[in-house]
Amino acid sequence: MGVGKGSDWPPYFLVGKYNSKAKYQVSLIGKGVLFDTGGYSLKSPAGMETMKTGMSGAASAWGVINIIARTNQDIGLTVYTPIVEKWLVGPR
């Protein structure tokens, strides 16, 4: 997870499980880049507006498991999301 080396916070790999004994099982994987400056190709001011959209895959995956659990669906769901901050040099 070299992407997170410039950040002050270490990367994490989160796993969430719901109803793991259900007959029908589904897995979701969502990218979770919480803040993406663009690395060596620094983003322009216009590109800064979307620096947090790299977490939309992880947010969607966790949203799905939330809805499935709240509505007591009879399926098993496992969510895998790497969570990282992509800085060239951290905010220190």
N, CA, C and O atoms as a GROMACS GRO file, in nm:
protein
  368
    1MET      N    1   0.084  -0.118   0.000
    1MET     CA    2   0.000   0.000   0.000
    1MET      C    3   0.088   0.124   0.000
    1MET      O    4   0.076   0.212   0.086
    2GLY      N    5   0.177   0.130  -0.098
    2GLY     CA    6   0.268   0.243  -0.110
    2GLY      C    7   0.199   0.374  -0.136
    2GLY      O    8   0.258   0.480  -0.114
    3VAL      N    9   0.074   0.371  -0.182
    3VAL     CA   10   0.000   0.495  -0.209
    3VAL      C   11  -0.007   0.581  -0.084
    3VAL      O   12  -0.004   0.704  -0.095
    4GLY      N   13  -0.016   0.521   0.034
    4GLY     CA   14  -0.032   0.595   0.158
    4GLY      C   15   0.096   0.639   0.225
    4GLY      O   16   0.091   0.692   0.336
    5LYS      N   17   0.210   0.619   0.163
    5LYS     CA   18   0.337   0.651   0.230
    5LYS      C   19   0.355   0.799   0.259
    5LYS      O   20   0.428   0.833   0.352
    6GLY      N   21   0.293   0.888   0.184
    6GLY     CA   22   0.307   1.031   0.208
    6GLY      C   23   0.215   1.084   0.315
    6GLY      O   24   0.227   1.199   0.357
    7SER      N   25   0.122   1.002   0.361
    7SER     CA   26   0.022   1.045   0.459
    7SER      C   27   0.075   1.030   0.602
    7SER      O   28   0.164   0.949   0.628
    8ASP      N   29   0.018   1.107   0.692
    8ASP     CA   30   0.049   1.092   0.835
    8ASP      C   31  -0.025   0.973   0.896
    8ASP      O   32   0.008   0.930   1.006
    9TRP      N   33  -0.124   0.920   0.825
    9TRP     CA   34  -0.204   0.809   0.876
    9TRP      C   35  -0.178   0.685   0.793
    9TRP      O   36  -0.169   0.693   0.670
   10PRO      N   37  -0.164   0.570   0.858
   10PRO     CA   38  -0.137   0.446   0.784
   10PRO      C   39  -0.260   0.400   0.706
   10PRO      O   40  -0.373   0.431   0.744
   11PRO      N   41  -0.238   0.327   0.598
   11PRO     CA   42  -0.352   0.270   0.525
   11PRO      C   43  -0.415   0.156   0.605
   11PRO      O   44  -0.349   0.093   0.688
   12TYR      N   45  -0.541   0.131   0.580
   12TYR     CA   46  -0.614   0.023   0.646
   12TYR      C   47  -0.683  -0.062   0.540
   12TYR      O   48  -0.713  -0.015   0.431
   13PHE      N   49  -0.707  -0.187   0.575
   13PHE     CA   50  -0.788  -0.274   0.491
   13PHE      C   51  -0.906  -0.320   0.576
   13PHE      O   52  -0.890  -0.401   0.666
   14LEU      N   53  -1.023  -0.266   0.546
   14LEU     CA   54  -1.142  -0.296   0.627
   14LEU      C   55  -1.223  -0.409   0.565
   14LEU      O   56  -1.240  -0.415   0.443
   15VAL      N   57  -1.272  -0.497   0.649
   15VAL     CA   58  -1.357  -0.607   0.606
   15VAL      C   59  -1.481  -0.607   0.694
   15VAL      O   60  -1.471  -0.604   0.817
   16GLY      N   61  -1.596  -0.609   0.631
   16GLY     CA   62  -1.722  -0.616   0.705
   16GLY      C   63  -1.803  -0.735   0.656
   16GLY      O   64  -1.810  -0.761   0.536
   17LYS      N   65  -1.866  -0.807   0.749
   17LYS     CA   66  -1.945  -0.924   0.712
   17LYS      C   67  -2.084  -0.914   0.771
   17LYS      O   68  -2.103  -0.868   0.884
   18TYR      N   69  -2.181  -0.957   0.692
   18TYR     CA   70  -2.320  -0.963   0.737
   18TYR      C   71  -2.375  -1.100   0.700
   18TYR      O   72  -2.360  -1.144   0.585
   19ASN      N   73  -2.437  -1.168   0.794
   19ASN     CA   74  -2.509  -1.293   0.770
   19ASN      C   75  -2.422  -1.396   0.697
   19ASN      O   76  -2.460  -1.447   0.592
   20SER      N   77  -2.306  -1.424   0.753
   20SER     CA   78  -2.210  -1.512   0.686
   20SER      C   79  -2.256  -1.658   0.673
   20SER      O   80  -2.193  -1.736   0.603
   21LYS      N   81  -2.365  -1.695   0.740
   21LYS     CA   82  -2.416  -1.832   0.731
   21LYS      C   83  -2.528  -1.846   0.627
   21LYS      O   84  -2.580  -1.955   0.607
   22ALA      N   85  -2.565  -1.738   0.560
   22ALA     CA   86  -2.671  -1.743   0.459
   22ALA      C   87  -2.627  -1.829   0.340
   22ALA      O   88  -2.508  -1.842   0.312
   23LYS      N   89  -2.724  -1.888   0.272
   23LYS     CA   90  -2.695  -1.974   0.158
   23LYS      C   91  -2.635  -1.895   0.042
   23LYS      O   92  -2.540  -1.940  -0.022
   24TYR      N   93  -2.690  -1.778   0.014
   24TYR     CA   94  -2.645  -1.695  -0.098
   24TYR      C   95  -2.547  -1.590  -0.046
   24TYR      O   96  -2.582  -1.511   0.041
   25GLN      N   97  -2.425  -1.589  -0.099
   25GLN     CA   98  -2.320  -1.498  -0.053
   25GLN      C   99  -2.277  -1.403  -0.165
   25GLN      O  100  -2.265  -1.443  -0.281
   26VAL      N  101  -2.255  -1.278  -0.130
   26VAL     CA  102  -2.209  -1.175  -0.223
   26VAL      C  103  -2.091  -1.102  -0.160
   26VAL      O  104  -2.089  -1.081  -0.038
   27SER      N  105  -1.995  -1.064  -0.242
   27SER     CA  106  -1.883  -0.982  -0.194
   27SER      C  107  -1.878  -0.852  -0.274
   27SER      O  108  -1.900  -0.852  -0.395
   28LEU      N  109  -1.849  -0.744  -0.206
   28LEU     CA  110  -1.831  -0.613  -0.270
   28LEU      C  111  -1.692  -0.562  -0.235
   28LEU      O  112  -1.647  -0.575  -0.121
   29ILE      N  113  -1.626  -0.503  -0.333
   29ILE     CA  114  -1.495  -0.443  -0.312
   29ILE      C  115  -1.505  -0.298  -0.354
   29ILE      O  116  -1.553  -0.268  -0.464
   30GLY      N  117  -1.461  -0.207  -0.268
   30GLY     CA  118  -1.470  -0.065  -0.301
   30GLY      C  119  -1.342   0.009  -0.266
   30GLY      O  120  -1.290  -0.002  -0.155
   31LYS      N  121  -1.292   0.084  -0.362
   31LYS     CA  122  -1.170   0.163  -0.340
   31LYS      C  123  -1.201   0.278  -0.246
   31LYS      O  124  -1.303   0.346  -0.259
   32GLY      N  125  -1.111   0.300  -0.152
   32GLY     CA  126  -1.131   0.407  -0.054
   32GLY      C  127  -1.012   0.501  -0.044
   32GLY      O  128  -0.940   0.500   0.056
   33VAL      N  129  -0.990   0.581  -0.149
   33VAL     CA  130  -0.886   0.684  -0.142
   33VAL      C  131  -0.954   0.809  -0.088
   33VAL      O  132  -1.027   0.878  -0.160
   34LEU      N  133  -0.930   0.839   0.040
   34LEU     CA  134  -1.003   0.946   0.108
   34LEU      C  135  -0.964   1.085   0.063
   34LEU      O  136  -1.047   1.176   0.065
   35PHE      N  137  -0.841   1.104   0.022
   35PHE     CA  138  -0.796   1.235  -0.024
   35PHE      C  139  -0.688   1.210  -0.127
   35PHE      O  140  -0.585   1.152  -0.092
   36ASP      N  141  -0.707   1.251  -0.251
   36ASP     CA  142  -0.616   1.217  -0.360
   36ASP      C  143  -0.562   1.344  -0.425
   36ASP      O  144  -0.632   1.411  -0.501
   37THR      N  145  -0.437   1.377  -0.393
   37THR     CA  146  -0.376   1.499  -0.450
   37THR      C  147  -0.324   1.477  -0.590
   37THR      O  148  -0.287   1.573  -0.658
   38GLY      N  149  -0.319   1.352  -0.635
   38GLY     CA  150  -0.270   1.322  -0.768
   38GLY      C  151  -0.126   1.273  -0.770
   38GLY      O  152  -0.073   1.247  -0.878
   39GLY      N  153  -0.063   1.260  -0.655
   39GLY     CA  154   0.075   1.212  -0.649
   39GLY      C  155   0.170   1.309  -0.715
   39GLY      O  156   0.164   1.429  -0.688
   40TYR      N  157   0.258   1.259  -0.801
   40TYR     CA  158   0.356   1.346  -0.868
   40TYR      C  159   0.290   1.436  -0.973
   40TYR      O  160   0.346   1.540  -1.008
   41SER      N  161   0.174   1.396  -1.022
   41SER     CA  162   0.099   1.480  -1.116
   41SER      C  163  -0.005   1.557  -1.035
   41SER      O  164  -0.124   1.525  -1.039
   42LEU      N  165   0.039   1.658  -0.964
   42LEU     CA  166  -0.051   1.732  -0.874
   42LEU      C  167  -0.170   1.787  -0.950
   42LEU      O  168  -0.158   1.833  -1.064
   43LYS      N  169  -0.283   1.783  -0.886
   43LYS     CA  170  -0.406   1.827  -0.950
   43LYS      C  171  -0.414   1.978  -0.956
   43LYS      O  172  -0.360   2.050  -0.872
   44SER      N  173  -0.482   2.024  -1.059
   44SER     CA  174  -0.507   2.167  -1.075
   44SER      C  175  -0.613   2.210  -0.974
   44SER      O  176  -0.680   2.125  -0.915
   45PRO      N  177  -0.631   2.342  -0.954
   45PRO     CA  178  -0.738   2.386  -0.863
   45PRO      C  179  -0.875   2.330  -0.900
   45PRO      O  180  -0.954   2.298  -0.812
   46ALA      N  181  -0.904   2.319  -1.030
   46ALA     CA  182  -1.033   2.264  -1.071
   46ALA      C  183  -1.043   2.116  -1.031
   46ALA      O  184  -1.151   2.069  -0.996
   47GLY      N  185  -0.932   2.044  -1.037
   47GLY     CA  186  -0.930   1.902  -1.001
   47GLY      C  187  -0.944   1.878  -0.852
   47GLY      O  188  -0.978   1.768  -0.809
   48MET      N  189  -0.916   1.981  -0.773
   48MET     CA  190  -0.924   1.966  -0.627
   48MET      C  191  -1.066   1.943  -0.579
   48MET      O  192  -1.088   1.888  -0.471
   49GLU      N  193  -1.163   1.985  -0.659
   49GLU     CA  194  -1.303   1.966  -0.620
   49GLU      C  195  -1.339   1.818  -0.610
   49GLU      O  196  -1.431   1.781  -0.537
   50THR      N  197  -1.268   1.734  -0.683
   50THR     CA  198  -1.301   1.592  -0.685
   50THR      C  199  -1.201   1.506  -0.607
   50THR      O  200  -1.199   1.384  -0.624
   51MET      N  201  -1.119   1.566  -0.523
   51MET     CA  202  -1.017   1.491  -0.451
   51MET      C  203  -1.073   1.382  -0.361
   51MET      O  204  -1.002   1.288  -0.326
   52LYS      N  205  -1.196   1.393  -0.322
   52LYS     CA  206  -1.255   1.294  -0.231
   52LYS      C  207  -1.341   1.192  -0.303
   52LYS      O  208  -1.397   1.103  -0.238
   53THR      N  209  -1.354   1.201  -0.435
   53THR     CA  210  -1.440   1.106  -0.507
   53THR      C  211  -1.376   0.968  -0.518
   53THR      O  212  -1.445   0.872  -0.553
   54GLY      N  213  -1.246   0.956  -0.488
   54GLY     CA  214  -1.181   0.826  -0.490
   54GLY      C  215  -1.228   0.734  -0.379
   54GLY      O  216  -1.192   0.616  -0.376
   55MET      N  217  -1.310   0.786  -0.290
   55MET     CA  218  -1.364   0.702  -0.182
   55MET      C  219  -1.506   0.656  -0.213
   55MET      O  220  -1.567   0.588  -0.131
   56SER      N  221  -1.558   0.691  -0.330
   56SER     CA  222  -1.698   0.660  -0.360
   56SER      C  223  -1.725   0.510  -0.368
   56SER      O  224  -1.834   0.465  -0.334
   57GLY      N  225  -1.627   0.431  -0.413
   57GLY     CA  226  -1.646   0.286  -0.417
   57GLY      C  227  -1.662   0.227  -0.278
   57GLY      O  228  -1.750   0.144  -0.254
   58ALA      N  229  -1.577   0.271  -0.185
   58ALA     CA  230  -1.586   0.224  -0.047
   58ALA      C  231  -1.715   0.272   0.018
   58ALA      O  232  -1.782   0.196   0.089
   59ALA      N  233  -1.750   0.397  -0.004
   59ALA     CA  234  -1.873   0.452   0.054
   59ALA      C  235  -1.995   0.376   0.003
   59ALA      O  236  -2.087   0.347   0.080
   60SER      N  237  -1.996   0.343  -0.125
   60SER     CA  238  -2.109   0.268  -0.182
   60SER      C  239  -2.118   0.128  -0.122
   60SER      O  240  -2.226   0.082  -0.087
   61ALA      N  241  -2.004   0.061  -0.111
   61ALA     CA  242  -2.002  -0.075  -0.056
   61ALA      C  243  -2.054  -0.077   0.088
   61ALA      O  244  -2.133  -0.164   0.125
   62TRP      N  245  -2.009   0.019   0.170
   62TRP     CA  246  -2.054   0.025   0.309
   62TRP      C  247  -2.201   0.068   0.316
   62TRP      O  248  -2.272   0.027   0.408
   63GLY      N  249  -2.245   0.150   0.222
   63GLY     CA  250  -2.387   0.186   0.216
   63GLY      C  251  -2.475   0.066   0.187
   63GLY      O  252  -2.582   0.050   0.246
   64VAL      N  253  -2.429  -0.020   0.096
   64VAL     CA  254  -2.505  -0.141   0.062
   64VAL      C  255  -2.516  -0.234   0.183
   64VAL      O  256  -2.624  -0.284   0.212
   65ILE      N  257  -2.406  -0.257   0.252
   65ILE     CA  258  -2.411  -0.348   0.368
   65ILE      C  259  -2.501  -0.289   0.478
   65ILE      O  260  -2.567  -0.363   0.551
   66ASN      N  261  -2.503  -0.158   0.489
   66ASN     CA  262  -2.591  -0.092   0.586
   66ASN      C  263  -2.738  -0.117   0.552
   66ASN      O  264  -2.817  -0.152   0.639
   67ILE      N  265  -2.773  -0.100   0.426
   67ILE     CA  266  -2.912  -0.120   0.383
   67ILE      C  267  -2.952  -0.267   0.398
   67ILE      O  268  -3.061  -0.298   0.446
   68ILE      N  269  -2.863  -0.358   0.356
   68ILE     CA  270  -2.892  -0.501   0.367
   68ILE      C  271  -2.917  -0.540   0.513
   68ILE      O  272  -3.010  -0.614   0.543
   69ALA      N  273  -2.833  -0.491   0.603
   69ALA     CA  274  -2.848  -0.524   0.745
   69ALA      C  275  -2.974  -0.462   0.805
   69ALA      O  276  -3.045  -0.528   0.882
   70ARG      N  277  -3.002  -0.338   0.771
   70ARG     CA  278  -3.121  -0.271   0.827
   70ARG      C  279  -3.251  -0.334   0.782
   70ARG      O  280  -3.351  -0.331   0.854
   71THR      N  281  -3.251  -0.391   0.663
   71THR     CA  282  -3.373  -0.452   0.610
   71THR      C  283  -3.376  -0.604   0.629
   71THR      O  284  -3.463  -0.672   0.576
   72ASN      N  285  -3.279  -0.656   0.706
   72ASN     CA  286  -3.276  -0.798   0.742
   72ASN      C  287  -3.287  -0.891   0.622
   72ASN      O  288  -3.365  -0.987   0.624
   73GLN      N  289  -3.211  -0.864   0.518
   73GLN     CA  290  -3.214  -0.948   0.399
   73GLN      C  291  -3.151  -1.084   0.426
   73GLN      O  292  -3.058  -1.095   0.506
   74ASP      N  293  -3.202  -1.185   0.359
   74ASP     CA  294  -3.152  -1.321   0.379
   74ASP      C  295  -3.041  -1.354   0.278
   74ASP      O  296  -3.048  -1.453   0.206
   75ILE      N  297  -2.940  -1.270   0.274
   75ILE     CA  298  -2.821  -1.296   0.194
   75ILE      C  299  -2.699  -1.268   0.282
   75ILE      O  300  -2.707  -1.193   0.379
   76GLY      N  301  -2.590  -1.327   0.245
   76GLY     CA  302  -2.465  -1.298   0.313
   76GLY      C  303  -2.388  -1.195   0.232
   76GLY      O  304  -2.388  -1.200   0.109
   77LEU      N  305  -2.326  -1.103   0.299
   77LEU     CA  306  -2.253  -0.997   0.229
   77LEU      C  307  -2.121  -0.972   0.300
   77LEU      O  308  -2.116  -0.955   0.422
   78THR      N  309  -2.014  -0.969   0.222
   78THR     CA  310  -1.883  -0.933   0.274
   78THR      C  311  -1.834  -0.812   0.195
   78THR      O  312  -1.838  -0.812   0.072
   79VAL      N  313  -1.788  -0.711   0.266
   79VAL     CA  314  -1.737  -0.588   0.205
   79VAL      C  315  -1.588  -0.578   0.233
   79VAL      O  316  -1.543  -0.593   0.347
   80TYR      N  317  -1.511  -0.553   0.127
   80TYR     CA  318  -1.366  -0.535   0.138
   80TYR      C  319  -1.331  -0.395   0.088
   80TYR      O  320  -1.363  -0.361  -0.026
   81THR      N  321  -1.267  -0.315   0.170
   81THR     CA  322  -1.230  -0.180   0.127
   81THR      C  323  -1.093  -0.139   0.180
   81THR      O  324  -1.074  -0.128   0.301
   82PRO      N  325  -0.998  -0.117   0.089
   82PRO     CA  326  -0.873  -0.055   0.132
   82PRO      C  327  -0.899   0.094   0.153
   82PRO      O  328  -0.963   0.158   0.070
   83ILE      N  329  -0.850   0.148   0.263
   83ILE     CA  330  -0.870   0.289   0.296
   83ILE      C  331  -0.732   0.354   0.305
   83ILE      O  332  -0.646   0.309   0.381
   84VAL      N  333  -0.712   0.461   0.228
   84VAL     CA  334  -0.581   0.525   0.223
   84VAL      C  335  -0.597   0.673   0.188
   84VAL      O  336  -0.696   0.713   0.127
   85GLU      N  337  -0.500   0.750   0.227
   85GLU     CA  338  -0.492   0.890   0.189
   85GLU      C  339  -0.374   0.904   0.094
   85GLU      O  340  -0.264   0.859   0.127
   86LYS      N  341  -0.392   0.965  -0.022
   86LYS     CA  342  -0.285   0.975  -0.122
   86LYS      C  343  -0.229   1.117  -0.125
   86LYS      O  344  -0.283   1.206  -0.191
   87TRP      N  345  -0.121   1.135  -0.053
   87TRP     CA  346  -0.049   1.263  -0.050
   87TRP      C  347   0.088   1.242  -0.110
   87TRP      O  348   0.145   1.133  -0.097
   88LEU      N  349   0.142   1.342  -0.173
   88LEU     CA  350   0.282   1.336  -0.215
   88LEU      C  351   0.369   1.346  -0.091
   88LEU      O  352   0.464   1.270  -0.074
   89VAL      N  353   0.337   1.441  -0.005
   89VAL     CA  354   0.398   1.458   0.126
   89VAL      C  355   0.286   1.493   0.221
   89VAL      O  356   0.204   1.580   0.191
   90GLY      N  357   0.279   1.426   0.335
   90GLY     CA  358   0.169   1.444   0.430
   90GLY      C  359   0.157   1.585   0.484
   90GLY      O  360   0.247   1.667   0.467
   91PRO      N  361   0.044   1.615   0.551
   91PRO     CA  362   0.015   1.749   0.601
   91PRO      C  363   0.099   1.791   0.720
   91PRO      O  364   0.099   1.909   0.756
   92ARG      N  365   0.169   1.701   0.781
   92ARG     CA  366   0.253   1.723   0.900
   92ARG      C  367   0.247   1.860   0.954
   92ARG      O  368   0.313   1.890   1.054
   0.00000   0.00000   0.00000
